[in-house]
Amino acid sequence: METLLQQLTHGSALILIIVLGIGGTFQHGYHITGLSSPSPYIQRFINSSWYHRYEEPPPPQTITMIWSLIVSMYAVGGLFGAVGVRFISGMLGRKRAMISSSLVAIAAGGIMLTSKGAKSYEMIIVARILYGCSAGVGTSIHVMYLGEISPRTLRGVVTLTSATFASLGKLSGQFFGLSEILGREELWNIVLCVPTFFAVIQVIALPFLPESPRYLFIERGDDEGCKKALQRLWGEGDYKQEMDEMLVEQAAIEAAPPKSPLQLLRDGTNRWQLITMSVIYFCNQLSGASAISTFSFDIFLKAGIPRDKIRYLTLGLGVSEIITSVTCGLLLIERTGRRSLFWGGYGIMSSIWVLVTVTLNVGGSSYWVPYITASLIILFIIFFSGGPSGAASTLNSEVFIQSNRLAAFVLLGIQRWVIFAMLGLALPFLINALDSYCFLLFACMCMLGFLYTFFLLPETKGKTLVEISEEFKAISVCGKSFLEEKRVETKL
């Protein structure tokens, strides 16, 4: 049997995966952590810009308001990008949509780079909005593109790379923010422009790589172009099985034409797919992983870790996330399946947060307790990255057939970005109000994810998209499934 690396290197698949990654989820991952290190320098820049303009220092609440806009406008831009995914991808195709997304990121980088010389904090806000728009489009198209280029046997491994590149982006944001690298006051604008370099690489390289075969075959009716794309991606072959699978999906689409987001919401046949992905993304975002990414310094400081050692622990979190994501992709997801990664990960994560709450409240009793807390947090990241976080992108690309996929990505993208914006605003107040007991709230969210995925989520490994759709229709609650409800309605 061929190794995974041999399968990926027969054609240009591995190159395409890397090029998509650096212009896709890598960008979002970097912007999640990249703003943390230069934050005090940016606030001083706001103060000096205001003084230069008005010849008086700004009120403290004004600096806070402008800083809040810089932070939150990224999520607002992401929301606009998510809303436009269906239109942009349908009009341009997957490849040109990714290139357009990177062009927006390059424009944002140019504005960010020149904002310091122009003494304009407004330019930072505009750049953050554009970065968000680029990430809103790029992250959705990235996952969609990966799902559409991969054969059934490699779908889990290929789509999981989106989570790996997001983790790599987070680590890069932490790494370049170190004072030994670019984390100095005179370089804060350059730190925030690092992702632009990778966007430029994607714009240059992507035109020479294949378009999505599934997009060409199903949406454009170009069966010859589809076959050529498959051969360029995976090497020479007739790919009859893959194209037969697309024919089955195309027949299903002809029976149910592509839907708008509103039509998809009203369509009962996709009810469980939407509910499942909404619950999973909701639980992932409120699992506590976002709190670690944003407030890791404060959490470790409260745990009792010496201040000078915290940055190394933070880098350790990023490294652990990447290693686990890669390990999950290479060893686990196509062997254990998706379902066990979800319920197993959520169950262990919930237990870890309970233990963290205990250790935080007994932290002063012994010198070694803070390091137990730090170890538990690293363990949480390992199970989150190797479980619910990594498997979510794979599942999202599998549960919707081609006619529903774009509308589903719009709806789920809107949900993710709205929660991301609300979480950014509410999390500081939540942590202040509940202190260490906020981790019990995260434990409850992880337990919700465990219960849902253990009792309701079907396994999708090794199944066609049409077979997966039928699995979701067969989900039963209180002894009644959707298929049974439809039969009753038909008889009536």
C-alpha positions, 0 to 999 in steps of 0.5 A: 500500500502506498504511503500517504506522502507518495499519494500526495506527491504523485501530482500537484496535490501537496503543493496545492494544499500548502498554497491554499493553507498559507492564504487560507486558515493560516491568515486567520490563525495569525490574526487571532494571536498576532495582535496580542504582542503589539497591543501596548505599542498600538495604544501608545501610537493612538495616544501620540497620533491624537496628540499630534493631531489635536495637541492635547492628550486623548481621554483614557476612554477614547483610547479604549474605544479606538483600541476596541474598534481595532480589535472588534472590526476584524470580526465585523470584516469577517462577517461581511466576508462570510456573507459574500462567500456564496456569491464570490465562489459561485461567480469566480470559482474556488481558485479565483475566489482564493486569489481575490481573498489574498488580494484583499489581504495584500491591500490591507497589509499595505494600509497597515504598513503605511499607517504608522508613517501617516500617524493614522489609527483610522488606517489600522481600523480599515486594515483590520476590516479588510483583513477580516473580509479576506479571512471570512472568504478565505477560511470558508473557500479553503475548507471547501476547496480541500473537500472538493479536490480530495478522493474519498479515502483521503478526504479526512487527511486533506481537509484536516490540513486547514486546522493545521495551517490555522494552528501554524498561523497562531504559532507564527503570530506568537513567534513573530511577536517575541521581542527577540524577533519583531515584537518591538515598538518600532516594528509593531506595524511590520508584525501585523503585515507578516501574513501579507507576505504569504498572501503574495505567495498564494497570488503568484502560485495559485494560477498555475495549480488546478481548479476544484475538480468537483466544481468543474464537473458539477457546477460547470459541466466540464467533465474533461476539465474535471478529469485533467484536474484530477490527473494533475492533482493525483497523477495519471489514471482514469478516475472513473470511481471518483467521477461516477461518485460525482455523477450520483451527486449531480443526479441528487442536485438535479432533483434538488437544485442549489439553494440560497441560505434562506432556502436551506434554513427552511429545507427540512432535509438538511435540518440535522446537518445544520444543527450538527455543525452549528452545535459543534462550532458553538461548542468549539468556540465556547470550549475555552480554547479562545480564552487560552489563545487570547488570555493565555498570559493572564491565565498562566500569571493567575496560576502562579507561573513566573512572568519570565517563563510565560512566553515560553509556555505560550509558544509551547501551546502553539507547538503542541497544537501543530504537532497534535493537528498533524498527528491527528491528520496522519494517524487518527482521523482515517483510522478511528473515524470522525465521531470518536474524535468528537465525543472523546475530545469533548469528554476529556476537555470537560474533565480537564476544565474541572481539574483546572478550576480545582488547581487554580483554587488551591494554587497557593498550597504548593509550589508545584501546583501552578505547573500542574495547571499549566500541564492541564492547559497544554493537555486541553489544547492537545485534545482540542486540536486532535479532536473537535477542532481538527475534525470539524473542518473535515465533517463540515466538508462532508455533510453537505452535497454540492448544491447545498454546500455554498449556502451552508458555508455562508450560514455557518460562517455568519454564526462563527463570526458573530460568536467570535465578535460577541466572545471578544467583547464578553470574554473579559467581563466574563473572566472578571465576573467569574474568575477561576470558575469561568472554566466550569462554564467551559466544562459545561459547553464541552459536556454539551458537545460530548452528549450531542456527538455521542448520541446523535452524530453518525460516522462519516468515514469512507462514505459518499456525500449522498450516503452521509446525507441519508445517514443524517436523515435517519437520525432519530430523537424520541424514537422518530427520525426525519425519514419517518416524519416525511413518510407520515406527511406523505401519507397525510 
